[in-house]
């Protein structure tokens, strides 16, 4: 939710942000009008209620002869108060609906434009030189061929049991996922995050509060019989963890949420249907932080550094991009994506993202802290991927060898019982 004070005092900042996102600037004007109507309706209700209170006092002091007329007038006034309260409630709801259409204010420096207008911040990796990744000296196989030869996953049986975009991780595939998650968990523990296993079903107000029921609502699984949503990331449950609370932010509150995630991928028909790159169910370790708004940008950089440390430990080639305003979710004021090189596709694909949501989610979820003056203010929230199933794609493809084996990065070897290479398993 946007800051109402900014709407009233700095509407041009909101208009500029909407324009950079490619969102309708008219939403700002609609919200301003709705705010004015709300304040008028509330003022009328409060004026009538004051009259009602004064009338009640008059009735109590009136003589027997005066009382019938005053009681009749009081009844009429009571109906007017009731009607005014209903009008004020309607105006409040209309304002909230109008304000909800305005996305978070984009931070200065975020590139304007759409998906293709990102800015590359850096390229890194053992085979990276400048902005180029050296090709493998043999014809690369894709992660599906590699994974099936290693018996790391079973796509056919996943489709048989659950449909397209489902899979079984088997043998070394399951172990590799756990290795990645545990390595990331150790890293986040070292950086002061509290580990949490989160619920994967949440109430509508929590899903709405995090901003996932806007433009991406079609990608969310909903269980109408229970009025619950399946989360696509533990960010949702972690954002709701301190909803309706005033929290102590003498030190940032940092959590690492381990959960299974579910996404309908409704807007990606025909894209990446082969393999485990874009699927309906996966596991993820998600970083989430509550911080003083003044510290949010520094916390964002800190999360990005944790992500690059983990990708460096996996000896992967990747690039870090500053996502353009038009490609941000409604809650994010800035987002960094990290995309790994996929040799079989000759392109980069997203492995992690980290978003600074400033106070946008906290306003909706009423998560606050006491500032230096003792005033309750919304906190800032940030989130970022620590590890997820999708990393297996980049690991298999980048570390494949000409003989069909896959080299295990040194940092992952202790999590795989000392394995240095993954060996193909012949089909009986």
C-alpha positions in Angstrom: 0.0 0.0 0.0 1.3 3.4 -0.9 1.9 6.1 1.7 -1.2 8.3 1.9 0.9 11.3 2.9 2.9 11.0 -0.3 -0.3 10.7 -2.3 -1.5 14.0 -0.8 1.7 15.9 -0.7 3.9 14.5 -3.5 1.5 13.1 -6.2 4.0 13.9 -8.9 6.4 11.3 -7.4 3.7 8.7 -7.8 2.8 9.8 -11.3 6.5 9.6 -12.3 6.8 6.1 -10.8 3.7 4.9 -12.6 5.0 6.3 -15.9 8.4 4.5 -15.5 6.6 1.3 -14.8 4.3 1.7 -17.8 1.3 1.7 -15.5 -1.7 4.1 -15.9 -0.9 7.5 -14.4 -4.6 8.0 -14.0 -4.6 5.6 -11.1 -3.0 8.3 -9.0 -5.7 10.9 -9.9 -8.4 8.3 -9.1 -6.8 7.6 -5.7 -6.6 11.4 -5.0 -10.3 11.8 -5.8 -11.2 8.8 -3.7 -9.2 10.1 -0.8 -10.9 13.5 -1.0 -14.3 11.8 -1.1 -13.3 9.6 1.8 -12.3 12.5 4.0 -15.5 14.4 3.1 -17.6 11.4 4.0 -15.8 10.8 7.3 -16.1 14.5 8.1 -19.9 14.4 7.5 -20.2 11.3 9.7 -18.2 12.8 12.5 -20.2 16.0 12.4 -23.5 14.2 12.6 -22.2 11.9 15.4 -21.2 15.0 17.4 -24.7 16.4 16.8 -26.1 13.1 18.0 -24.1 13.2 21.2 -25.2 16.8 21.9 -28.8 15.8 21.2 -28.6 12.9 23.7 -27.4 15.3 26.3 -30.3 17.7 25.6 -32.8 14.8 25.9 -31.4 14.0 29.4 -31.8 17.6 30.5 -35.1 18.3 28.8 -38.4 18.8 30.6 -41.2 16.2 30.3 -43.0 18.4 27.8 -39.9 19.0 25.6 -38.7 15.4 25.6 -41.1 13.8 23.0 -40.0 16.2 20.3 -36.3 15.9 21.2 -36.6 12.1 21.1 -38.3 12.1 17.7 -35.5 14.4 16.4 -32.9 12.1 18.0 -34.3 9.1 16.1 -34.2 11.0 12.8 -30.6 12.0 13.6 -29.7 8.5 14.5 -30.8 7.3 11.0 -28.7 10.1 9.4 -25.7 9.0 11.5 -26.2 5.4 10.4 -26.5 6.4 6.7 -23.4 8.6 7.0 -21.4 5.8 8.6 -22.3 3.5 5.8 -21.3 6.2 3.3 -18.0 6.7 5.1 -17.4 2.9 5.0 -18.1 2.7 1.3 -15.8 5.7 0.7 -13.1 4.0 2.7 -13.4 0.8 0.7 -13.4 2.8 -2.6 -10.2 4.6 -1.5 -8.5 1.3 -0.6 -9.4 -0.2 -3.9 -8.2 2.9 -5.8 -4.9 3.0 -3.8 -4.3 -0.7 -4.3 -4.0 -0.1 -8.0 -0.9 2.0 -7.5 2.3 0.0 -7.4 5.2 0.8 -5.0 7.2 3.9 -5.8 10.3 2.9 -7.9 13.6 3.8 -6.3 15.7 6.4 -8.1 18.2 4.7 -10.4 16.0 1.8 -11.5 15.9 1.7 -15.3 12.7 2.7 -16.9 11.0 0.5 -19.5 9.9 -3.2 -19.8 11.4 -6.6 -19.5 14.1 -6.0 -22.2 15.3 -2.7 -20.6 17.2 -4.1 -17.7 20.7 -2.9 -17.0 23.5 -5.5 -16.5 25.5 -4.7 -13.3 28.2 -7.3 -13.6 29.2 -10.6 -15.2 31.0 -13.2 -13.1 32.2 -16.8 -13.3 35.2 -19.0 -14.0 34.5 -19.1 -17.8 33.4 -15.5 -18.0 35.6 -12.8 -19.7 34.1 -9.4 -19.9 30.5 -10.1 -20.9 31.2 -13.4 -22.7 31.1 -16.9 -21.4 33.6 -19.2 -23.1 31.9 -22.1 -24.8 32.4 -25.7 -23.8 34.9 -27.5 -26.0 32.3 -30.2 -26.9 28.6 -30.1 -27.9 26.7 -29.4 -24.7 23.8 -31.6 -23.7 20.8 -30.0 -22.1 19.8 -30.6 -18.5 17.1 -33.1 -19.4 19.4 -35.4 -21.2 22.0 -35.1 -18.5 19.5 -35.6 -15.7 17.9 -38.6 -17.3 21.3 -40.2 -17.9 22.2 -39.6 -14.2 18.8 -40.9 -13.1 18.5 -37.5 -11.3 14.8 -37.0 -12.2 11.9 -38.7 -13.8 9.8 -36.5 -16.0 7.6 -39.1 -17.6 6.3 -40.5 -14.3 5.9 -37.0 -12.9 3.6 -36.2 -15.9 1.8 -39.6 -15.5 1.0 -38.9 -11.8 0.4 -35.2 -11.8 0.4 -33.8 -15.3 2.8 -31.5 -17.3 5.4 -29.5 -15.4 5.6 -32.0 -12.6 8.5 -34.3 -12.0 10.2 -36.7 -9.5 13.7 -35.9 -8.3 15.3 -39.3 -7.8 18.7 -40.5 -6.5 21.4 -38.0 -7.0 18.8 -35.4 -8.1 17.1 -35.4 -4.8 20.5 -35.4 -3.0 21.7 -32.5 -5.1 18.7 -30.4 -4.3 19.2 -31.1 -0.6 22.9 -30.3 -0.9 22.1 -26.9 -2.5 19.5 -26.1 0.1 21.7 -27.1 3.0 24.7 -25.2 1.7 22.5 -22.1 1.4 21.0 -22.7 4.8 24.5 -22.8 6.4 25.4 -19.5 4.6 22.2 -17.8 5.8 22.8 -19.0 9.4 26.3 -17.6 9.2 24.8 -14.3 8.1 22.4 -14.1 11.1 19.2 -15.5 9.6 16.8 -17.5 11.7 15.8 -20.7 9.9 12.0 -21.3 9.5 9.9 -23.9 7.9 6.8 -22.0 6.8 3.2 -22.9 6.1 2.5 -23.3 2.4 -1.2 -22.4 2.7 -2.1 -18.8 3.7 -5.2 -16.7 4.2 -6.4 -14.3 1.5 -5.4 -11.2 3.5 -1.8 -12.4 3.8 -1.6 -13.2 0.1 -3.2 -9.8 -0.7 -0.9 -8.0 1.7 2.2 -9.2 0.0 0.9 -8.1 -3.4 0.5 -11.5 -5.1 -3.2 -11.1 -5.9 -2.7 -8.3 -8.4 -1.4 -8.9 -11.9 0.0 -12.3 -11.0 -3.2 -13.7 -9.4 -3.7 -16.1 -12.3 -0.5 -17.9 -11.3 -1.6 -18.6 -7.8 -3.4 -21.9 -6.7 -6.5 -21.2 -4.7 -8.5 -23.7 -2.6 -12.1 -22.3 -2.5 -13.4 -24.9 -0.1 -10.9 -23.7 2.5 -10.5 -20.0 1.3 -6.7 -20.6 1.4 -3.9 -20.0 -1.2 -0.9 -22.1 -2.0 2.2 -19.9 -1.8 4.6 -19.6 -4.7 7.3 -18.5 -2.3 7.8 -18.5 1.5 8.1 -14.7 1.2 4.3 -14.7 1.6 4.2 -16.6 4.9 7.3 -14.7 6.2 5.7 -11.4 5.4 2.7 -12.4 7.4 4.8 -13.7 10.3 4.7 -10.3 12.0 1.4 -8.9 10.6 -0.5 -6.7 13.0 2.6 -6.4 15.3 4.9 -3.6 16.5 8.3 -5.2 16.4 11.7 -4.3 17.9 14.1 -3.3 15.1 17.1 -2.5 17.2 18.6 -5.2 15.0 17.0 -6.3 11.7 14.8 -9.4 11.9 16.1 -11.9 9.3 14.5 -15.2 8.4 15.4 -18.0 6.0 12.2 -19.8 5.0 12.4 -23.3 3.7 9.3 -24.4 1.8 7.7 -26.2 -1.1 6.4 -23.6 -3.6 3.5 -23.8 -6.1 2.9 -21.8 -9.2 0.3 -22.3 -11.9 2.6 -20.6 -14.6 -0.6 -19.6 -16.3 1.1 -16.9 -18.3 3.9 -19.1 -19.7 2.0 -21.6 -21.9 4.5 -23.2 -24.4 7.5 -21.8 -22.6 10.2 -24.0 -21.1 7.9 -27.0 -20.9 10.9 -29.3 -21.2 12.7 -30.2 -18.0 12.6 -28.6 -14.6 13.2 -24.9 -15.5 9.6 -23.8 -15.2 7.5 -26.1 -13.1 4.4 -26.1 -10.9 6.1 -27.3 -7.7 9.6 -26.8 -6.4 11.6 -26.2 -3.2 13.2 -23.0 -2.2 15.1 -21.4 0.7 14.0 -17.7 0.8 15.7 -14.9 2.7 13.3 -12.3 4.3 14.2 -9.3 6.3 12.4 -6.6 8.4 14.5 -3.5 8.7 14.3 0.2 9.4 13.3 1.9 6.1 16.5 4.0 6.3 18.5 0.7 6.1 16.6 -1.0 3.3 18.9 -0.2 0.4 21.9 -1.4 2.3 20.0 -4.6 3.3 19.2 -5.1 -0.4 22.9 -5.0 -1.3 23.6 -7.4 1.6 21.1 -10.0 0.2 22.6 -9.7 -3.3 26.1 -10.3 -1.9 24.9 -13.5 -0.2 23.4 -14.7 -3.5 26.6 -14.0 -5.4 28.7 -15.7 -2.7 26.5 -18.8 -3.1 26.7 -18.8 -6.9 30.4 -18.3 -6.8 30.7 -21.3 -4.4 28.8 -23.3 -7.1 31.4 -22.1 -9.6 28.7 -20.8 -12.0 28.9 -18.2 -14.7 26.2 -15.6 -14.3 25.2 -12.0 -14.7 23.5 -9.6 -12.2 20.8 -7.3 -13.6 18.9 -4.3 -12.3 15.4 -5.1 -13.4 13.5 -2.4 -15.3 10.6 -0.7 -13.6 8.0 -2.2 -16.0 9.2 -5.7 -15.1 8.9 -5.2 -11.3 6.1 -6.7 -9.3 3.7 -4.2 -7.8 5.3 -4.6 -4.3 9.0 -4.2 -5.4 10.6 -0.8 -5.5 13.8 -2.3 -6.9 14.8 -5.9 -7.9 18.1 -7.5 -8.8 18.0 -10.8 -10.7 20.9 -13.1 -11.1 20.8 -15.2 -14.3 23.0 -18.2 -14.9 24.4 -19.1 -18.3 22.7 -22.2 -19.8 25.1 -23.6 -22.4 22.5 -25.7 -24.3 20.3 -22.6 -24.8 23.2 -20.1 -25.3 21.5 -17.6 -23.0 21.1 -16.6 -19.4 18.2 -17.8 -17.3 17.1 -16.5 -13.9 18.2 -18.4 -10.8 17.6 -15.8 -8.0 16.0 -12.5 -7.4 16.1 -10.1 -4.5 13.5 -7.3 -4.0 13.4 -4.2 -1.8 9.7 -3.7 -1.1 10.3 -0.7 1.1 7.2 -0.1 3.3 4.7 -1.2 0.7 3.9 -4.7 2.2 4.2 -3.6 5.8 1.5 -0.9 5.3 -1.0 -3.5 4.1 0.0 -6.0 6.8 0.3 -3.4 9.6 3.8 -4.4 10.6 5.4 -1.5 12.4 8.2 -0.4 14.7 8.8 2.5 17.0 11.0 5.2 15.6 13.4 7.5 17.6 10.5 9.7 18.6 8.4 6.7 19.8 6.0 6.9 16.9 4.8 3.7 15.2 5.9 3.6 11.6 5.8 0.9 8.9 8.9 -1.3 8.6 10.6 -2.1 5.3 10.6 -5.7 4.0 13.0 -7.4 1.6 13.2 -10.8 0.2 15.7 -12.9 -1.8 16.3 -16.4 -3.1 19.0 -18.3 -1.3 18.7 -21.6 -3.2 16.0 -23.4 -5.3 15.5 -26.5 -7.3 16.1 -24.6 -10.6 19.8 -24.3 -9.7 20.2 -28.0 -10.7 19.7 -26.9 -14.4 22.7 -24.6 -14.3 24.8 -27.0 -12.3 24.3 -29.9 -14.6 24.8 -27.9 -17.8 27.8 -25.8 -16.8 29.7 -28.6 -15.1 29.0 -31.4 -17.6 32.0 -33.2 -19.0 32.6 -34.6 -22.5 32.4 -38.2 -21.1 28.9 -37.6 -19.7 29.8 -37.1 -16.1 29.1 -33.9 -14.2 31.7 -32.3 -12.0 30.7 -31.4 -8.4 31.9 -28.0 -7.3 34.2 -28.3 -4.3 31.9 -26.3 -2.0 29.1 -28.8 -2.6 31.2 -31.9 -2.2 30.8 -32.1 1.6 27.0 -32.0 1.3 27.2 -35.0 -1.1 29.3 -37.3 1.0 32.5 -36.2 -0.7 31.4 -37.0 -4.3 33.5 -35.2 -6.9 31.6 -36.2 -9.9 28.1 -37.5 -10.8 28.2 -40.6 -13.0 25.7 -41.7 -15.6 23.7 -44.8 -14.6 23.1 -47.3 -17.5 19.5 -48.2 -18.2 18.9 -51.9 -17.5 
